[in-house]
Amino acid sequence: MEANELVMMFLLGSKTPIDNYYKGMPCMLGETVGKIVDESEDGSWGQINGIKMFSIPLFSTPHGTIIKTGIMKLSKITDDGLAKLSEYEKEILEKGDELYGGRLA
């Protein structure tokens, strides 16, 4: 990792940045669990930490709150986070509501 990337991660990013990228990927924004659902019009594709990623993805909670964020703010999802995500998804489906604001249909 280049020194500039390390400094940016330290100042602005996650302590456990994602090491993969795809729509529908479960991840965390701070303690908030959700998935990458799309790309913002403001970002671009490039190599970030050696992986082709979009710089400003759209992150969504299972309930449909969409957040435009920098890719380095997203973290790998923890086991507890994955369990919480699964629980939220189940609750939403049981209510008959749409997951992720319909962005992953």
ROTOR-811745 format. One record per atom (N, C-alpha, C): residue in one letter; y, z, x. Coordinates in steps of 0.001 Angstrom, whole numbers, padded with zeros to 6 digits, always signed. Layout:
REM residues N
AYZX ...
This chain:
REM residues 105
M-001169+000000+000847 M+000000+000000+000000 M+001238+000000+000897 E+002207-000827+000535 E+003422-000908+001328 E+004284+000329+001124 A+005103+000619+002114 A+005973+001801+002056 A+006888+001766+000836 N+007427+000585+000524 N+008316+000471-000646 N+007580+000823-001930 E+006340+000368-002066 E+005550+000683-003255 E+005292+002183-003348 L+005002+002813-002227 L+004771+004256-002223 L+006020+005018-002650 V+007175+004604-002143 V+008429+005270-002500 V+008709+005097-003988 M+008545+003881-004511 M+008797+003629-005924 M+007837+004430-006796 M+006568+004494-006411 M+005592+005257-007182 M+005972+006734-007184 F+006403+007213-006041 F+006786+008615-005932 F+007994+008919-006822 L+008992+008045-006786 L+010223+008283-007532 L+010093+008000-009028 L+009379+006961-009368 L+009391+006488-010743 L+008042+006443-011439 G+006977+006530-010703 G+005700+006199-011292 G+004743+007335-011518 S+003576+006923-011881 S+002471+007808-012185 S+001809+008310-010912 K+001214+009477-010993 K+000443+009997-009863 K-000928+009338-009789 T-001402+008814-010927 T-002683+008106-010972 T-002476+006753-011658 P-001788+005821-010973 P-001473+004535-011604 P-002728+003756-011989 I-002584+002944-013015 I-003721+002133-013451 I-004100+001163-012334 D-005381+000851-012269 D-005863-000063-011222 D-006528-001294-011836 N-006167-001575-013085 N-006651-002737-013806 N-005589-003059-014837 Y-005676-004233-015461 Y-004688-004586-016473 Y-005291-005575-017456 Y-005245-005234-018740 Y-005626-006157-019800 Y-005114-005603-021129 K-004887-006495-022073 K-004480-006048-023408 K-005628-005270-024018 G-005302-004126-024585 G-006312-003254-025171 G-006801-002189-024210 M-006270-002189-022999 M-006709-001212-022007 M-006193+000184-022346 P-007096+001166-022470 P-006652+002538-022703 P-006007+003107-021447 C-004900+003810-021647 C-004193+004430-020537 C-003305+005536-021101 M-002520+006148-020229 M-001655+007246-020645 M-000241+007016-020137 L+000713+007450-020941 L+002117+007478-020552 L+002503+008945-020592 G+002509+009570-019432 G+002635+011027-019388 G+001384+011629-020006 E+001547+012434-021027 E+000411+013032-021742 E+000044+012247-022995 T+000778+011177-023281 T+000556+010381-024485 T-000547+009363-024241 V-001516+009323-025142 V-002624+008376-025020 V-002348+007143-025858 G-002826+006003-025379 G-002651+004761-026111 G-003268+003606-025359 K-002814+002409-025703 K-003340+001198-025080 K-002208+000223-024806 I-002431-000649-023829 I-001527-001762-023587 I-001786-002762-024711 V-000711-003138-025450 V-000910-004028-026587 V-000244-005395-026421 D+000671-005514-025478 D+001374-006788-025301 D+002266-006701-024065 E+003049-007756-023850 E+003996-007784-022749 E+005414-007947-023291 S+006362-007258-022695 S+007761-007356-023077 S+008330-008688-022608 E+009327-009184-023326 E+010013-010415-022910 E+010816-010199-021633 D+011027-008936-021251 D+011864-008620-020100 D+011119-008577-018774 G+009803-008642-018796 G+009023-008496-017573 G+008524-009813-017022 S+007668-009698-016019 S+007059-010875-015414 S+005718-010487-014789 W+004897-011503-014543 W+003601-011296-013896 W+003780-011274-012383 G+002989-010457-011719 G+003022-010416-010272 G+001941-009506-009728 Q+001814-009467-008417 Q+000868-008578-007753 Q+001511-007201-007614 I+000920-006224-008234 I+001403-004852-008154 I+000226-004003-007700 N+000371-003356-006573 N-000737-002602-005964 N-001980-003470-005803 G-001757-004746-005476 G-002857-005663-005204 G-003556-006211-006432 I-003010-005962-007619 I-003639-006421-008858 I-002615-007223-009649 K-003045-008328-010259 K-002143-009116-011076 K-001867-008335-012363 M-000607-007925-012536 M-000193-007136-013695 M+001134-007645-014212 F+001441-007275-015435 F+002739-007582-016027 F+003642-006384-015781 S+004855-006617-015343 S+005730-005533-014898 S+006204-004612-016027 I+006396-005150-017220 I+006893-004323-018330 I+006002-004549-019559 P+004900-003836-019624 P+004015-003980-020782 P+004539-003212-021992 L+003953-003510-023139 L+004183-002725-024342 L+002979-001813-024522 F+003249-000532-024560 F+002237+000521-024709 F+002327+001012-026146 S+001185+001223-026793 S+001200+001699-028166 S+000296+002900-028335 T+000758+003841-029143 T-000107+004940-029566 T-001018+004399-030658 P-002126+005076-030934 P-003001+004619-032022 P-002273+004535-033365 H-001243+005362-033547 H-000499+005393-034805 H+000490+004231-034939 G+000716+003484-033867 G+001549+002295-033933 G+002922+002411-033308 T+003218+003518-032641 T+004489+003631-031935 T+004423+002769-030680 I+005308+001779-030587 I+005329+000845-029466 I+006406+001290-028481 I+006034+001368-027207 I+006953+001793-026156 I+006975+000731-025060 K+008165+000228-024737 K+008329-000698-023615 K+008491+000165-022371 T+007635-000054-021379 T+007650+000809-020202 T+007332+000021-018936 G+007691+000574-017822 G+007321-000027-016542 G+005851+000234-016250 I+005199-000727-015666 I+003754-000632-015408 I+003416+000577-014540 M+004300+000956-013625 M+003995+002068-012730 M+004107+003427-013417 K+004585+003453-014648 K+004645+004698-015412 K+003316+004994-016115 L+002474+003975-016257 L+001192+004156-016930 L+000159+004738-015977 S-000673+005624-016505 S-001706+006295-015709 S-003097+005949-016217 K-004054+006088-015316 K-005452+005993-015733 K-005687+007063-016783 I-006482+006729-017782 I-006754+007695-018837 I-007796+008698-018345 T-007569+009948-018647 T-008506+011009-018260 T-009631+011088-019284 D-010671+011835-018960 D-011763+012033-019919 D-011247+012727-021176 D-010380+013728-021003 D-009790+014413-022158 D-008919+013455-022962 G-008174+012617-022267 G-007329+011634-022936 G-008149+010635-023726 L-009264+010203-023171 L-010149+009260-023859 L-010735+009891-025117 A-011094+011164-025032 A-011623+011881-026200 A-010543+012000-027276 K-009312+012317-026864 K-008196+012435-027803 K-007907+011083-028465 L-007919+010018-027666 L-007680+008676-028182 L-008720+008307-029231 S-009963+008581-028933 S-011054+008290-029860 S-010890+009075-031164 E-010504+010339-031044 E-010290+011189-032217 E-009154+010638-033083 Y-008039+010254-032466 Y-006911+009682-033214 Y-007321+008390-033912 E-008040+007520-033202 E-008467+006252-033791 E-009356+006491-035011 K-010253+007432-034902 K-011156+007760-036012 K-010361+008259-037219 E-009401+009161-036981 E-008578+009699-038068 E-007809+008583-038775 I-007237+007674-038011 I-006438+006590-038584 I-007318+005657-039412 L-008475+005310-038887 L-009391+004439-039613 L-009898+005096-040894 E-010161+006404-040849 E-010608+007123-042042 E-009542+007115-043131 K-008266+007107-042743 K-007161+007032-043705 K-006983+005622-044254 G-007600+004652-043569 G-007443+003261-043973 G-006201+002611-043390 D-005588+003246-042418 D-004395+002698-041785 D-004778+001753-040643 E-003800+001001-040176 E-003992+000014-039122 E-003756+000648-037749 L-004667+000399-036828 L-004531+000910-035463 L-003503+000103-034671 Y-002744+000774-033830 Y-001839+000163-032857 Y-000847-000815-033498 G-000420-000489-034698 G+000559-001328-035381 G+000083-002752-035602 G-001232-002939-035613 G-001800-004270-035818 G-001702-005185-034617 R-001301-004663-033479 R-001109-005486-032279 R-002403-005879-031587 L-003501-005210-031899 L-004774-005528-031224 L-005806-006113-032179 A-005375-006539-033332 A-006310-007083-034342 A-006938-008376-033903 
